Amino acid sequence: MNTDVLVIGAGPVGLHTAKCLAECGYEVRLLEKKPEAAKQVCCTGIISTECASKYGFDGKYIQNYFSEASVYSPVGQKLLLKRDTPQAIMLDRASFQAKLLQQAINCGVRTSFGFQANSIEYIENGLRITTKEGQSFTAKAVVLAAGYNTALSRATGLGEINNFAYGLQAEVDTSIPSNLSLFTGKAISQGYFG
């Protein structure tokens, strides 16, 4: 076996999972399709204060606190939600992810960037993961932390992923927002929000 556990996906969930498994004494390898860890960050850095408290986010990664949000209905009506205390925070996601990677490496996690898991097959006493690039990894267990990936889910016997949400992200140069605005309705995103 190449490793005890192979974690596929180096986002916050994959990095945190890999670190925790290594802290428990498992030999862990992290497999990520992107060539660098903190590049091309997917998803925003807006999280709840409960999440921030549970995982102990450092103040240097926090860009803003939010205690209110404006929610706009499909016809443009505005509802202001306001609390006396912050309910959400905005993280510098790339810096935070780099910190998580360093923590995982410090715990002994080995990394393989630039490899996209293409298939998973059961072998005697474990699993074999073959990458799009032709590399092969074996492990006693695999953690799928790669987001939406129906092919890998099917290959492990977990079935088809039928309920998911598409996301769209853009990077813009702007000042840090002072409040949150949520937009609902088909014009923004059918069944979801923007």
C-alpha positions, 0 to 999 in steps of 0.5 A: 500500500502507498498509504493508509488513507488517500484524501482526494481534494485539497480544499478546507474539508480535505485539508482539515480531514487529512490533518486530523487523520495524521494526528490520529497516527494514520499515514495520509496522502493528499491528492489534488488536481490543481498544481498549487494549493492556494491558487484558484480558490473555489468558493467564497470565504464567508462562514458562520461565527459558529464555524469560526469559533469551532475551528479557531480562525486567527484574526489575521485571516478575518477580513470582515464581520457581518451582523446584518444582511439584505435579502432581495426577493425575486420582485426586488423587495428588500428584507433587512436581517439584523442582529446585535452580534456578528453572525458571519465573517469573511476570511482571506480564503487563500491565506487560510487555505495555505495555513491549513495546508501547512498544518497538514504537512506539519502533521506528516501529510504527504501531498501530490498536486497536479494529479486528478483522480480519474478512477477508483477500484477495489483491490485486495485490502484496499483501493487503487486510484488512477489519475488522469495523468496515468499515476496510480495510488493505493490506500486502505481507505479513501476520503472523497473531498473533491466536491461534486464528482459523480464518476468517483462517487459511482466508482466507490458504490456511493451512487449518483449525486442527484442534488447539487448546486452550481456555483459561479465565481468572479474575482474583482478589485473592490473594497471589502464589503460592509454588508451582505446582500442576498438575491433570490429568484430565477433571474439570479439562480433558479432555486438558489441565491446570489 
